């Protein structure tokens, strides 16, 4: 893809999926295909794939409790310089302060609780709404993630 | 995908068990569940307690998969055994570092080092 084509290529989309992880995987692949098309680095694609997986599983399993009557809204805007994804579930939400730090000694051997940490490690921006049922993830092309608290 | 499909391949090497993952992307919940069951079976059903997990073929690993590894590690330790991980791609190793699980698991660079002393 030429630089000019890349600069003019923008994808903006929104859809609802059922609370099934297979539906989430299909959306992941669509987003990642766009990143590959726009020649984002392998490193960027790796991080986005991981972060999307964690965010979608959180929305489906924890937010919607895998309830087949509930949906997850996924919206994204991808251009040559930045990817922005918004994932919203129908759950009651949560408070980030209630999420234990998985790297604390007492939590290190817990089998779960690392999803948000991994999202923060690979995304330049991660923001939750006040209710806690909607997360925004942003990856800026080629920009490493700085240490986030 | 068949629910009975093998997600790991197992090889006996000098008294130790080397398990390799058949999936490059260990992300899908159903695959992770199967992988977990098949790994746990090595300990629970087969009585193996010297296990090396070879990650050569793995490109992606989610936190749910890490959870299964933690559970496996606990099972092996409870059986007075040893679990080692090897051949982890640098990007995947970074996931272990970020989560500090590199402090929990015995991770070796290659299979030869992972088998030493087992």
Interface residues (C-beta under 8 A of the other chain):
Chain A: X21 X22 X25 X43 X46 X49 X50 X53 X54 X57 X61 X102 X103 X108 X109 X110 X111 X112 X113 X114 X115 X117 X118 X121
Chain B: X27 X28 X29 X30 X60 X62 X63 X64 X66 X67 X68 X70 X71 X73 X74 X91 X94 X95 X98 X99 X100 X101 X103 X104
